[in-house]
Structures are given as structure tokens and as C-alpha cells.
Amino acid sequence: MFETRLQRQPNIRQNKSLIVNLNSATPITAIDPRYLSFSIDISVLAGGFWWEGSKGTQRGLGTQRVEPLNLQQDKLDSFVKALGPAYVRVGGSEADKVHYFTSPISSFPSSSTLLITQSMWHRLHDFCQRNELALMFTMKYGLFERRKQGFWQDIEVKNLLQYSQAHGQKIDICELGNELNAYWAFHGLTSQPSAKKLAKDYDAFIRCVRQYSPNSKIAGPGSAFWPRLGETIKPLSNLSAPFLGYLEEPLDIVDWHYYPFQSSRSPVRTRSATIKNILSPNSLKDYERYSKQLERMRDLSQPNAQLWTGETGSAQCGGQAKLSDRFVSCFWWADQLGRGAKIGQKVMIRQSLIGGDYALINRKTLKPNPDYWVSWLWGKLMGELVFDVQSNDPYVQIYCHSAKKQGKCTLLIINMSASPKILHCNGFGSKKKRFEITADSLTSKKILINGIKPEFKNGKVKLRDFPKLSKLNLVSPYSINFWCFTL
């Protein structure tokens, strides 16, 4: 059963009986049909330095080299299709040093050389086509010394775009560089571009993409925000506002990266990944605060661009072992999906689909982690229209969307407390079905949906596989719930 020490929660008012009202049938916003999306880190795709087996970090990377990911696995396809359609972002820290198709002629390949071969590139596009994925790709910005070598050069990106166009390979979203406001941390102080220089480089990149891949959209700057700190060190890394101000070319997407917690691998921890922190309502607030900051920056400088969370996971540096891949991780993830949609984020890209403790799918076993099942139920039950509902208990977060079928809606109810709740729903119509995610303990690897373990049968899993629950208004302790209504 659940650890008893978790039941002694802070003295914040909690109600046994809650009321949620749908005050208006007019939605407050809408999300992209591919809202719940995910990433495959370029280190995993191409066989770079990754997190499994790593005890620490080396400039934002794991310390262990992994084999390139095999994308031609029927089991992997089954899991991905069940989540789709979605965007898949291929990016990460090594995106800025990877070579496309050939290694530099001037030097012999070393143990740290990372190469995307033509066959890898073709297999990636085949994977996307099979599984209804739209590709978002992080283009190489480079690791050269800015003061010595000047501005970004487009030759490698131009060649990749031309090759892709010639082979009918679509890159839906292009971005330049990975977390460019954190270059000082990952690649050394002399590699950090100023906001003004970065804007000039990005203008050149945008013009390059518009010329050689005119149907691609462009995202940026993908700035990293830290829990409690935001963009951290001024004036070194708070680049988003001035960058957007200096930019002359229009962006289609203003995106950012955020992890609410840090793993024990992280050299700096402003909020460690612990059970207590993960289940604290206060830990959820930074995401909304920084999202609003970025929205104000967008409104001022790029008013026509969408807001995306371009990368997010439970804990920086690969996730926290025995927490990020356990039931307790489901609570922050369910909340951030609901919260992000409500505050105007059009797309949420989860780090990662596969690889690391924070993966939706275990890279070594090809088994889904608990967060996978939150994602699957979200995709089946939560539609694109978002409605405004409130909760008066900080340990019970509630969100409302249209359902996949017209004339219906779905409530997402997240009970982060050890107490059952009675929830009275007004204005939602008749309750039809309930789906409840629970587990035997917060650190369980296995979850239950309506009391049974979810399983793929013949490569598929369906909502009707799960027993019907009664239409009671009961919300179980430590549970994530989807209640379906007719309007």
C-alpha cells in the first residue's frame, strides 16, 4: 500500500467534498490536434552519449555511449501508433555537434564523433510516415568560437534541406540549435552567443529554410527555463526577450524547454526530484509562471507565433531513477498536460519517447512506463477545445476538454492526496464513463486502469478492454481520472 509518511501532508486546506462547475460552454482556447507529442533525442537516434548507466553528466550529456536506436521494430510501432498522430522532435544537446551523412574531411572520426547517416535519415522518415508523425528537427548551430569565426554558416543545413527536398522527405518544423541560452553551461562560456548575435544567426537560418524548404515552419529560440530560477544568470542566459526583440524575420512558433525537477545526476539542483516535491501543488506553479512570461515576450515581438513547450520531462539529466519511471511521475505529467492546454500552449513535447528514466517507453525492454498510459488515455479522451473549470482543493487539480466525439466533454481529475474525494459536477450533462489510473504504491512500475493492468493484444489496446466503473462521484486517493460526459 501507499507509504504512510506521504499521508502527513502540509497543513493546506483539503476538502473531502468538492464542487466543479462548467460555467460556460464556450471554450477558452484550443490545442493543436497533435498537442501531446514527444521527442527522440539525437543521442539515442544516432548513438551518442546518453543517460542509462550514467551516474553524472559531462556538459549536459550522459557519460555512456549507446547503440543507435533501431526504428524498425514492430512493437515500437504499435506503441507509437497508439499515441498518434503526434509531432516527433529530434533534438538534444548533441544536435549542435552532429554531422549529416559525412564526417569532416579535415579530421579522422573520433570516439566522440556523432554522425547521422543517409540510411538513418531515411529510416527516420519511414518511421514518421508509418506512425503518422510530423517531424520537428533541430538543425546544427555548431560549437565554434564565435569571436574567432564570426556568424553561423548555413552550408550543412542547406545541404540537408536540399537532400530532403530531392527525396520527398518533409521536415514539418525546423529549429536552430538546442537551448541556445544555455550554451555557456553545455559548451563553455566562449560558445555563448549574445542575444543580438543569435538573432542575426537566426535570421540567416530562417531565410535559408524559407528558400530550401519553403513548406517547413520555424520554431525558436527553445530557451531552457529552470525551476525556481527561470532563465537563470543575468545577463548571460536571459536571452529570450532581447532575442525576440532583435529578430527581423517572423517565427511560426515561440518555444521553450522546462523540467519541473532535477535528477540526482544534475550538477545543479534547484528542485530535486523527490516524492514530496512531485506531489506538492507548489511545484506545479513555476510552469505556469514561466509560460506567462514567455507569452508576454511573444505578444510584444512575435504576436503571430504559436506558443509551444518544445521539450519537457519529469527531471533534468535523464530523469530520476526509480521515480521518473514509476507511478508517482504520472501526477506532474497529467497536470502539465492539462495546465499547458489551459494557459495556451498549443503543443507539448515530452522528453522522451524512448530512452532515459523519463521515457514513455523503456529503451532496453520496450515496455511502456506509467506515464505512457496517462498519455494514451489523454489521446483517446481529451479533445482540442479547452473549457475553464476550477478546483478549490490544491491537491486536486481539474481540467476540462471537449471529447473526441461531438457533444461530449471529458474531465481530467488528478488527486494528489491520500484522501478519497467526493466530486459534484454541475453543468456537464450525464456522466457516461470513468477511467481511473491507480497503482499499488507510488513507486510501482505497474499501473492499473479501472482495476486491471493495461496490455497490448495483437499490437492494440482499446478503451473497451477495461471494465466499466460505477457512475459514482468518488475520486480515489492518489489517482488520475478521466470522466466522460454528454453535454
Disulfide bonds with the S-S distance in Angstrom:
none
